[in-house]
Each structure stands twice: as structure tokens, then as C-alpha cells.
Amino acid sequence: MSGKPITCNVMDSDQKKIAEFSVLNARLERNEENLRRREALLLCLKDASDEILLLDENDSIPMTFGDCFVHLNQGNASSELEFRYKALKEETDLVAEMIGEMREKANELKVYLYSKFGDAISLDRE
């Protein structure tokens, strides 16, 4: 920029769109972090499931249920991990879908605001 201040008229409706974009962008960042944590947990569950297959059938496998550990045999532990994986995968897919919708809305707002304000506004993440 040339250092020259940019002046433009901001209507009430434009201010609402700027605020909506700001809130949406903050929610998007939180949900993206949530998605990364869920995807990491899915990998951990998959790894644990693979490790259980290597154990002896009679080995006792401690698993957490709430605040306590319960010892399960290989078959029950495998079933429990599969159940947890499927449930988390469904939740993760819903979060990913929601993020896609939020990005779409954010892009619509960004296009509108940049077309209206040009270089006078910065909406990109730093």
C-alpha cells in the first residue's frame, strides 16, 4: 500500500456481513482444530486395533471406560475398538461436512466483501 488512508462508506448491512465473516472464521478455525484431533484419534484407534491382532488370544487387554480400566480378551477388545472407530468416524465425517459448508459460506462473504471494499479490507488468515 502507498500509506495513503483508504476511505469507504460502510453500510450497516456491510458491517453485519463483516461481523458474520469474523464469527464464521473463528468457528471455522475451532472446528478445523477439532477435526485434526479427531483424525489423530482415528489413527490411534486404527493402530491399537492392528496391535491387538498381534497379541495372543488369551492376553488380557486393558481398555478405558470412563474413568476406569476394564480388562478384555482379544475378541471383545477388537469389537470395542471397532465400535469406537465407527462412532468417531461418523462424528468426524459430520464435522468435515460442516467445515465444508462453513468454508463455502465464508468464501461467499469474502467474495462480496472484497468486491465491495477491495484493498480496504483484509479477510485472509495471517
DSSP file (Angstrom, degrees, kcal/mol; ACC not computed):
  #  RESIDUE AA STRUCTURE BP1 BP2  ACC     N-H-->O    O-->H-N    N-H-->O    O-->H-N    TCO  KAPPA ALPHA  PHI   PSI    X-CA   Y-CA   Z-CA
    1    1 A M              0   0    0      0, 0.0     0, 0.0     0, 0.0     0, 0.0   0.000 360.0 360.0 360.0 158.7    0.0    0.0    0.0
    2    2 A S        -     0   0    0      2,-0.2     0, 0.0     1,-0.1     0, 0.0   0.474 360.0-111.1 -85.5  -2.3    1.1    3.6   -0.5
    3    3 A G  S    S+     0   0    0      1,-0.3    -1,-0.1     0, 0.0     3,-0.0   0.307  78.7 130.1  88.1  -9.8    0.5    4.6    3.1
    4    4 A K        -     0   0    0      1,-0.1    -1,-0.3     0, 0.0    -2,-0.2  -0.645  66.3-111.5 -77.9 128.4   -2.4    6.8    2.0
    5    5 A P        -     0   0    0      0, 0.0     2,-0.5     0, 0.0    -1,-0.1  -0.328  25.8-136.6 -63.6 141.5   -5.5    6.0    4.1
    6    6 A I        -     0   0    0    114,-0.1     2,-0.4   113,-0.1     0, 0.0  -0.866  19.4-165.2-100.0 127.4   -8.3    4.4    2.2
    7    7 A T        +     0   0    0     -2,-0.5     2,-0.3     2,-0.0   113,-0.1  -0.918  16.6 156.1-114.5 140.9  -11.8    5.7    2.9
    8    8 A C        -     0   0    0     -2,-0.4     2,-0.5   112,-0.1   109,-0.1  -0.984  43.4-103.9-155.8 155.5  -15.0    4.0    2.0
    9    9 A N        -     0   0    0     -2,-0.3     2,-0.7     1,-0.0    -2,-0.0  -0.715  29.5-159.3 -85.6 127.7  -18.6    4.0    3.2
   10   10 A V        -     0   0    0     -2,-0.5     2,-0.1     4,-0.0    -2,-0.0  -0.930   9.1-153.1-110.8 113.6  -19.6    1.1    5.3
   11   11 A M     >  -     0   0    0     -2,-0.7     4,-2.3     1,-0.1     5,-0.2  -0.357  28.7-109.4 -78.0 162.6  -23.3    0.4    5.4
   12   12 A D  H  > S+     0   0    0      1,-0.2     4,-2.0     2,-0.2     5,-0.1   0.892 121.3  52.6 -59.5 -40.8  -25.0   -1.3    8.3
   13   13 A S  H  > S+     0   0    0      1,-0.2     4,-1.7     2,-0.2    -1,-0.2   0.867 108.7  50.4 -65.3 -35.4  -25.6   -4.3    6.2
   14   14 A D  H  > S+     0   0    0      2,-0.2     4,-2.4     1,-0.2    -2,-0.2   0.907 108.2  52.2 -67.4 -41.3  -21.9   -4.4    5.2
   15   15 A Q  H  X S+     0   0    0     -4,-2.3     4,-2.5     1,-0.2    -2,-0.2   0.883 107.9  52.2 -62.0 -38.1  -20.9   -4.3    8.9
   16   16 A K  H  X S+     0   0    0     -4,-2.0     4,-2.6     2,-0.2    -1,-0.2   0.889 109.4  49.2 -64.8 -38.8  -23.2   -7.2    9.6
   17   17 A K  H  X S+     0   0    0     -4,-1.7     4,-2.5     2,-0.2    -2,-0.2   0.881 110.7  50.4 -68.0 -37.7  -21.5   -9.2    6.8
   18   18 A I  H  X S+     0   0    0     -4,-2.4     4,-2.3     2,-0.2    -2,-0.2   0.929 113.1  45.9 -64.2 -45.0  -18.1   -8.3    8.2
   19   19 A A  H  X S+     0   0    0     -4,-2.5     4,-2.5     2,-0.2     5,-0.2   0.904 112.0  51.4 -64.2 -41.5  -19.2   -9.4   11.7
   20   20 A E  H  X S+     0   0    0     -4,-2.6     4,-2.6     1,-0.2    -2,-0.2   0.914 110.5  49.1 -61.5 -42.6  -20.7  -12.6   10.3
   21   21 A F  H  X S+     0   0    0     -4,-2.5     4,-2.8     2,-0.2    -2,-0.2   0.914 110.5  51.0 -62.9 -42.2  -17.5  -13.4    8.4
   22   22 A S  H  X S+     0   0    0     -4,-2.3     4,-2.1     2,-0.2    -2,-0.2   0.928 113.2  43.8 -61.9 -46.8  -15.5  -12.8   11.6
   23   23 A V  H  X S+     0   0    0     -4,-2.5     4,-2.4     2,-0.2    -1,-0.2   0.921 115.2  49.4 -64.0 -44.4  -17.6  -15.1   13.7
   24   24 A L  H  X S+     0   0    0     -4,-2.6     4,-2.4    -5,-0.2    -2,-0.2   0.895 109.9  51.3 -62.2 -41.5  -17.7  -17.8   10.9
   25   25 A N  H  X S+     0   0    0     -4,-2.8     4,-2.1     2,-0.2    -1,-0.2   0.897 110.2  48.6 -64.6 -41.2  -13.9  -17.6   10.5
   26   26 A A  H  X S+     0   0    0     -4,-2.1     4,-2.0     2,-0.2    -2,-0.2   0.917 113.1  47.4 -64.6 -43.6  -13.4  -18.1   14.3
   27   27 A R  H  X S+     0   0    0     -4,-2.4     4,-2.6     1,-0.2    -2,-0.2   0.886 109.9  54.4 -63.3 -38.5  -15.8  -21.1   14.3
   28   28 A L  H  X S+     0   0    0     -4,-2.4     4,-2.3     2,-0.2    -2,-0.2   0.913 107.3  49.4 -62.5 -44.0  -14.1  -22.5   11.3
   29   29 A E  H  X S+     0   0    0     -4,-2.1     4,-1.9     2,-0.2    -1,-0.2   0.917 112.3  48.0 -62.1 -43.9  -10.7  -22.4   13.0
   30   30 A R  H  X S+     0   0    0     -4,-2.0     4,-2.3     1,-0.2    -2,-0.2   0.917 113.6  47.2 -63.2 -43.2  -12.1  -24.1   16.1
   31   31 A N  H  X S+     0   0    0     -4,-2.6     4,-2.5     2,-0.2    -1,-0.2   0.847 108.7  54.1 -69.9 -33.4  -13.8  -26.8   14.0
   32   32 A E  H  X S+     0   0    0     -4,-2.3     4,-2.2     2,-0.2    -1,-0.2   0.901 110.4  47.0 -65.4 -39.6  -10.6  -27.4   11.9
   33   33 A E  H  X S+     0   0    0     -4,-1.9     4,-2.2     2,-0.2    -2,-0.2   0.910 111.5  51.6 -65.9 -41.8   -8.6  -28.0   15.1
   34   34 A N  H  X S+     0   0    0     -4,-2.3     4,-2.3     1,-0.2    -2,-0.2   0.904 109.4  50.5 -58.7 -43.4  -11.4  -30.3   16.3
   35   35 A L  H  X S+     0   0    0     -4,-2.5     4,-2.7     2,-0.2    -2,-0.2   0.908 108.3  51.8 -63.6 -42.9  -11.2  -32.2   13.0
   36   36 A R  H  X S+     0   0    0     -4,-2.2     4,-2.1     1,-0.2    -1,-0.2   0.912 110.7  48.4 -60.9 -41.9   -7.4  -32.6   13.3
   37   37 A R  H  X S+     0   0    0     -4,-2.2     4,-2.2     2,-0.2    -2,-0.2   0.916 112.3  48.7 -64.2 -42.4   -7.8  -34.0   16.8
   38   38 A R  H  X S+     0   0    0     -4,-2.3     4,-2.4     1,-0.2    -2,-0.2   0.908 110.6  50.3 -64.0 -42.2  -10.5  -36.4   15.7
   39   39 A E  H  X S+     0   0    0     -4,-2.7     4,-1.8     2,-0.2    -1,-0.2   0.881 110.3  50.4 -64.7 -37.3   -8.4  -37.6   12.7
   40   40 A A  H  X S+     0   0    0     -4,-2.1     4,-2.0    -5,-0.2    -1,-0.2   0.903 110.5  49.6 -65.7 -40.8   -5.4  -38.2   15.0
   41   41 A L  H  X S+     0   0    0     -4,-2.2     4,-2.6     2,-0.2    -2,-0.2   0.877 106.7  55.5 -66.0 -37.4   -7.6  -40.2   17.4
   42   42 A L  H  X S+     0   0    0     -4,-2.4     4,-2.3     1,-0.2    -1,-0.2   0.913 107.7  49.6 -59.7 -42.3   -8.9  -42.3   14.5
   43   43 A L  H  X S+     0   0    0     -4,-1.8     4,-2.7     2,-0.2    -2,-0.2   0.902 109.9  51.0 -63.1 -40.6   -5.3  -43.1   13.6
   44   44 A C  H  X S+     0   0    0     -4,-2.0     4,-2.7     2,-0.2    -2,-0.2   0.913 110.3  48.9 -63.2 -42.5   -4.7  -44.1   17.2
   45   45 A L  H  X S+     0   0    0     -4,-2.6     4,-2.2     2,-0.2    -2,-0.2   0.900 111.9  49.2 -64.2 -39.9   -7.7  -46.4   17.2
   46   46 A K  H  X S+     0   0    0     -4,-2.3     4,-2.2     2,-0.2    -2,-0.2   0.922 112.2  48.2 -64.2 -44.4   -6.6  -48.0   14.0
   47   47 A D  H  X S+     0   0    0     -4,-2.7     4,-2.4     2,-0.2    -2,-0.2   0.912 111.4  50.0 -62.2 -42.7   -3.1  -48.6   15.3
   48   48 A A  H  X S+     0   0    0     -4,-2.7     4,-2.1     1,-0.2    -1,-0.2   0.899 109.5  51.7 -62.9 -40.3   -4.5  -50.0   18.5
   49   49 A S  H  X S+     0   0    0     -4,-2.2     4,-1.2     1,-0.2    -1,-0.2   0.905 110.5  48.2 -62.4 -41.9   -6.7  -52.4   16.5
   50   50 A D  H  X S+     0   0    0     -4,-2.2     4,-0.6     1,-0.2    -2,-0.2   0.888 110.5  51.7 -65.4 -39.0   -3.8  -53.5   14.5
   51   51 A E  H >X S+     0   0    0     -4,-2.4     3,-1.0     1,-0.2     4,-0.6   0.867 103.4  58.1 -66.4 -36.6   -1.7  -54.1   17.6
   52   52 A I  H >< S+     0   0    0     -4,-2.1     3,-1.1     1,-0.3    -1,-0.2   0.857  98.0  60.9 -62.8 -34.3   -4.4  -56.2   19.2
   53   53 A L  H 3< S+     0   0    0     -4,-1.2    -1,-0.3     1,-0.3    -2,-0.2   0.778 100.8  55.2 -63.4 -25.0   -4.3  -58.6   16.3
   54   54 A L  H << S+     0   0    0     -3,-1.0    -1,-0.3    -4,-0.6    -2,-0.2   0.639  92.8  92.0 -82.8 -14.4   -0.6  -59.3   17.1
   55   55 A L  S << S-     0   0    0     -3,-1.1     2,-0.1    -4,-0.6    -3,-0.0  -0.330  88.4 -93.4 -79.8 161.7   -1.4  -60.3   20.7
   56   56 A D    >   -     0   0    0      1,-0.1     3,-1.7    -2,-0.1    18,-0.2  -0.461  34.4-118.7 -70.4 145.6   -2.1  -63.8   21.9
   57   57 A E  T 3  S+     0   0    0      1,-0.3    17,-1.0    -2,-0.1    18,-0.3   0.781 112.8  49.8 -57.9 -29.8   -5.8  -64.7   22.0
   58   58 A N  T 3  S+     0   0    0     15,-0.1    -1,-0.3    16,-0.1     2,-0.1   0.470  83.2 117.6 -92.0  -2.6   -5.7  -65.3   25.8
   59   59 A D    <   -     0   0    0     -3,-1.7     2,-0.5     1,-0.1    15,-0.3  -0.371  65.6-126.3 -66.8 143.7   -4.0  -62.0   26.6
   60   60 A S        -     0   0    0     13,-0.1    13,-0.2    -2,-0.1    -1,-0.1  -0.802  23.0-159.4 -91.1 128.6   -5.9  -59.5   28.8
   61   61 A I  E     -A   72   0A   0     11,-3.3    11,-2.8    -2,-0.5     2,-0.3  -0.936   9.7-139.8-115.0 116.8   -6.1  -56.1   27.2
   62   62 A P  E     +A   71   0A   0      0, 0.0     2,-0.4     0, 0.0     9,-0.2  -0.597  25.7 179.0 -76.5 131.7   -6.9  -53.1   29.5
   63   63 A M  E     -A   70   0A   0      7,-2.6     7,-2.9    -2,-0.3     2,-0.4  -0.971  26.7-117.1-130.5 147.6   -9.3  -50.6   28.0
   64   64 A T  E     +A   69   0A   0     -2,-0.4     2,-0.4     5,-0.2     5,-0.2  -0.666  25.5 178.7 -86.9 137.7  -10.7  -47.4   29.4
   65   65 A F  E >  S-A   68   0A   0      3,-2.9     3,-1.5    -2,-0.4     2,-0.5  -0.898  70.7 -49.9-132.8 101.9  -14.4  -47.0   30.0
   66   66 A G  T 3  S-     0   0    0     -2,-0.4    -2,-0.0     1,-0.2     0, 0.0  -0.582 123.7 -17.7  68.7-121.2  -14.9  -43.6   31.5
   67   67 A D  T 3  S+     0   0    0     -2,-0.5     2,-0.3    -3,-0.1    -1,-0.2   0.327 125.7  68.7 -99.9   6.2  -12.5  -43.2   34.4
   68   68 A C  E <  S-A   65   0A   0     -3,-1.5    -3,-2.9     2,-0.0     2,-0.4  -0.842  72.6-122.8-127.4 162.7  -11.7  -46.9   34.9
   69   69 A F  E     -A   64   0A   0     -2,-0.3     2,-0.4    -5,-0.2    -5,-0.2  -0.829  20.6-167.9-101.4 141.1   -9.9  -49.7   33.1
   70   70 A V  E     -A   63   0A   0     -7,-2.9    -7,-2.6    -2,-0.4     2,-0.5  -0.996  19.6-131.1-126.8 134.1  -11.6  -53.0   32.2
   71   71 A H  E     +A   62   0A   0     -2,-0.4     2,-0.3    -9,-0.2   -11,-0.1  -0.749  31.3 179.6 -88.9 126.0   -9.6  -56.0   31.0
   72   72 A L  E     -A   61   0A   0    -11,-2.8   -11,-3.3    -2,-0.5     2,-0.1  -0.857  27.3-114.6-122.0 156.6  -11.0  -57.6   27.9
   73   73 A N     >  -     0   0    0     -2,-0.3     4,-2.6   -13,-0.2     5,-0.2  -0.318  44.7 -92.8 -79.8 175.3  -10.0  -60.6   25.8
   74   74 A Q  H  > S+     0   0    0    -17,-1.0     4,-2.5   -15,-0.3     5,-0.2   0.898 123.2  48.1 -59.0 -45.1   -8.7  -60.1   22.2
   75   75 A G  H  > S+     0   0    0    -18,-0.3     4,-2.3     2,-0.2    -1,-0.2   0.927 114.7  44.0 -63.9 -46.7  -12.1  -60.5   20.6
   76   76 A N  H  > S+     0   0    0      2,-0.2     4,-2.4     1,-0.2    -1,-0.2   0.888 114.0  50.6 -66.9 -38.5  -14.0  -58.2   22.9
   77   77 A A  H  X S+     0   0    0     -4,-2.6     4,-2.5     2,-0.2    -2,-0.2   0.912 110.6  49.7 -65.2 -41.8  -11.3  -55.6   22.7
   78   78 A S  H  X S+     0   0    0     -4,-2.5     4,-2.4    -5,-0.2    -2,-0.2   0.921 111.7  48.4 -61.7 -44.1  -11.3  -55.7   18.9
   79   79 A S  H  X S+     0   0    0     -4,-2.3     4,-2.4     2,-0.2    -2,-0.2   0.908 111.8  49.5 -63.0 -42.4  -15.1  -55.3   18.9
   80   80 A E  H  X S+     0   0    0     -4,-2.4     4,-2.6     2,-0.2    -2,-0.2   0.916 111.6  48.0 -64.7 -43.1  -14.9  -52.4   21.2
   81   81 A L  H  X S+     0   0    0     -4,-2.5     4,-2.7     2,-0.2    -1,-0.2   0.899 111.4  50.8 -64.1 -39.8  -12.2  -50.6   19.2
   82   82 A E  H  X S+     0   0    0     -4,-2.4     4,-2.5     2,-0.2    -2,-0.2   0.909 111.1  48.8 -63.4 -41.8  -14.2  -51.2   16.0
   83   83 A F  H  X S+     0   0    0     -4,-2.4     4,-2.3     2,-0.2    -2,-0.2   0.934 113.5  46.0 -62.2 -47.3  -17.3  -49.8   17.7
   84   84 A R  H  X S+     0   0    0     -4,-2.6     4,-2.5     1,-0.2     5,-0.2   0.890 112.4  51.6 -63.5 -39.7  -15.4  -46.7   18.9
   85   85 A Y  H  X S+     0   0    0     -4,-2.7     4,-2.7     2,-0.2    -2,-0.2   0.940 110.9  46.9 -63.1 -47.7  -13.7  -46.2   15.5
   86   86 A K  H  X S+     0   0    0     -4,-2.5     4,-2.2     2,-0.2    -2,-0.2   0.914 113.5  48.3 -62.2 -43.0  -17.1  -46.3   13.6
   87   87 A A  H  X S+     0   0    0     -4,-2.3     4,-2.0     1,-0.2    -1,-0.2   0.927 115.0  44.7 -63.7 -44.8  -18.7  -43.9   16.0
   88   88 A L  H  X S+     0   0    0     -4,-2.5     4,-2.8     1,-0.2    -2,-0.2   0.867 110.5  55.1 -67.8 -36.0  -15.8  -41.5   15.8
   89   89 A K  H  X S+     0   0    0     -4,-2.7     4,-2.6    -5,-0.2    -1,-0.2   0.910 107.7  49.3 -63.4 -42.6  -15.6  -41.8   12.1
   90   90 A E  H  X S+     0   0    0     -4,-2.2     4,-1.9     2,-0.2    -2,-0.2   0.928 113.4  46.2 -61.6 -45.3  -19.3  -40.8   11.7
   91   91 A E  H  X S+     0   0    0     -4,-2.0     4,-2.3     1,-0.2    -2,-0.2   0.909 112.4  51.0 -62.8 -42.2  -18.7  -37.8   14.0
   92   92 A T  H  X S+     0   0    0     -4,-2.8     4,-2.6     1,-0.2    -2,-0.2   0.897 108.4  51.4 -63.4 -41.7  -15.6  -36.9   12.1
   93   93 A D  H  X S+     0   0    0     -4,-2.6     4,-2.2     2,-0.2    -1,-0.2   0.887 109.7  50.3 -63.1 -38.8  -17.4  -37.1    8.8
   94   94 A L  H  X S+     0   0    0     -4,-1.9     4,-2.4     2,-0.2    -2,-0.2   0.908 111.0  48.5 -65.4 -41.6  -20.1  -34.8   10.1
   95   95 A V  H  X S+     0   0    0     -4,-2.3     4,-2.4     2,-0.2    -2,-0.2   0.915 111.4  50.3 -64.2 -42.4  -17.5  -32.3   11.3
   96   96 A A  H  X S+     0   0    0     -4,-2.6     4,-2.1     2,-0.2    -2,-0.2   0.896 111.2  48.8 -62.8 -40.3  -15.8  -32.4    7.9
   97   97 A E  H  X S+     0   0    0     -4,-2.2     4,-2.0     2,-0.2    -1,-0.2   0.913 110.9  49.9 -64.9 -42.8  -19.1  -31.8    6.2
   98   98 A M  H  X S+     0   0    0     -4,-2.4     4,-2.4     1,-0.2    -2,-0.2   0.896 109.1  52.3 -63.0 -40.5  -19.9  -28.9    8.5
   99   99 A I  H  X S+     0   0    0     -4,-2.4     4,-2.8     1,-0.2    -1,-0.2   0.906 107.3  53.0 -62.0 -41.9  -16.5  -27.4    7.8
  100  100 A G  H  X S+     0   0    0     -4,-2.1     4,-2.1     1,-0.2    -1,-0.2   0.913 110.5  46.6 -59.3 -43.9  -17.1  -27.6    4.0
  101  101 A E  H  X S+     0   0    0     -4,-2.0     4,-2.2     2,-0.2    -1,-0.2   0.893 112.5  50.2 -65.4 -40.1  -20.4  -25.7    4.4
  102  102 A M  H  X S+     0   0    0     -4,-2.4     4,-2.7     2,-0.2    -2,-0.2   0.902 109.8  50.2 -66.2 -40.6  -18.8  -23.1    6.6
  103  103 A R  H  X S+     0   0    0     -4,-2.8     4,-2.7     2,-0.2    -1,-0.2   0.906 109.3  52.3 -62.6 -41.2  -15.9  -22.6    4.1
  104  104 A E  H  X S+     0   0    0     -4,-2.1     4,-2.0    -5,-0.2    -2,-0.2   0.935 112.4  44.2 -60.6 -47.1  -18.5  -22.2    1.3
  105  105 A K  H  X S+     0   0    0     -4,-2.2     4,-2.4     2,-0.2    -2,-0.2   0.907 113.2  51.7 -64.5 -42.5  -20.4  -19.5    3.2
  106  106 A A  H  X S+     0   0    0     -4,-2.7     4,-2.6     1,-0.2    -2,-0.2   0.896 109.3  50.4 -62.2 -40.2  -17.1  -17.8    4.2
  107  107 A N  H  X S+     0   0    0     -4,-2.7     4,-2.6     2,-0.2    -1,-0.2   0.890 108.6  52.0 -65.7 -38.7  -16.0  -17.7    0.6
  108  108 A E  H  X S+     0   0    0     -4,-2.0     4,-2.1     2,-0.2    -2,-0.2   0.934 113.0  44.7 -61.0 -45.8  -19.3  -16.2   -0.4
  109  109 A L  H  X S+     0   0    0     -4,-2.4     4,-3.0     1,-0.2     5,-0.2   0.905 112.4  52.3 -64.3 -40.9  -18.9  -13.5    2.2
  110  110 A K  H  X S+     0   0    0     -4,-2.6     4,-2.9     2,-0.2     5,-0.3   0.917 108.9  49.4 -62.4 -44.4  -15.3  -12.9    1.2
  111  111 A V  H  X S+     0   0    0     -4,-2.6     4,-2.2     2,-0.2    -1,-0.2   0.931 113.9  46.4 -60.6 -46.0  -16.1  -12.5   -2.5
  112  112 A Y  H  X S+     0   0    0     -4,-2.1     4,-1.8    -5,-0.2    -2,-0.2   0.949 115.3  45.1 -61.3 -49.5  -18.9  -10.0   -1.6
  113  113 A L  H  X S+     0   0    0     -4,-3.0     4,-3.1     1,-0.2     5,-0.4   0.892 114.1  47.7 -67.2 -39.8  -16.7   -8.0    0.8
  114  114 A Y  H  X S+     0   0    0     -4,-2.9     4,-2.2    -5,-0.2    -1,-0.2   0.879 111.1  52.0 -67.5 -36.0  -13.7   -7.9   -1.4
  115  115 A S  H  < S+     0   0    0     -4,-2.2    -1,-0.2    -5,-0.3    -2,-0.2   0.851 117.7  39.0 -67.5 -31.2  -15.8   -6.8   -4.4
  116  116 A K  H  < S+     0   0    0     -4,-1.8    -2,-0.2    -5,-0.2    -1,-0.2   0.884 133.1  20.3 -83.6 -41.2  -17.3   -4.0   -2.3
  117  117 A F  H >< S-     0   0    0     -4,-3.1     3,-2.2     1,-0.2    -3,-0.2   0.582  79.5-175.5-111.0 -12.7  -14.1   -2.9   -0.4
  118  118 A G  G >< S-     0   0    0     -4,-2.2     3,-1.1    -5,-0.4    -1,-0.2  -0.260  74.0  -4.7  55.8-128.7  -11.2   -4.2   -2.4
  119  119 A D  G 3  S+     0   0    0      1,-0.2    -1,-0.3     3,-0.1  -113,-0.1   0.518 118.9  82.5 -76.5  -4.9   -7.9   -3.5   -0.7
  120  120 A A  G <  S+     0   0    0     -3,-2.2     2,-0.4    -6,-0.1    -1,-0.2   0.598  93.9  48.8 -75.2  -9.3   -9.5   -1.5    2.1
  121  121 A I    <   -     0   0    0     -3,-1.1     2,-0.5    -4,-0.1    -1,-0.0  -0.977  65.4-158.2-133.1 144.4  -10.3   -4.8    3.8
  122  122 A S        +     0   0    0     -2,-0.4    -3,-0.1     1,-0.1    -2,-0.0  -0.971  21.4 160.0-124.3 117.5   -8.2   -7.8    4.7
  123  123 A L        +     0   0    0     -2,-0.5     2,-0.2     2,-0.1    -1,-0.1   0.434  40.4 108.3-114.4  -3.8  -10.0  -11.1    5.3
  124  124 A D  S    S-     0   0    0      1,-0.1     2,-0.1   -14,-0.0    -2,-0.0  -0.487  74.6-107.4 -79.5 147.0   -7.3  -13.6    4.8
  125  125 A R              0   0    0     -2,-0.2    -1,-0.1     1,-0.1    -2,-0.1  -0.409 360.0 360.0 -69.0 146.1   -5.8  -15.5    7.7
  126  126 A E              0   0    0     -2,-0.1    -1,-0.1     0, 0.0    -2,-0.0   0.446 360.0 360.0 -95.7 360.0   -2.3  -14.5    8.7
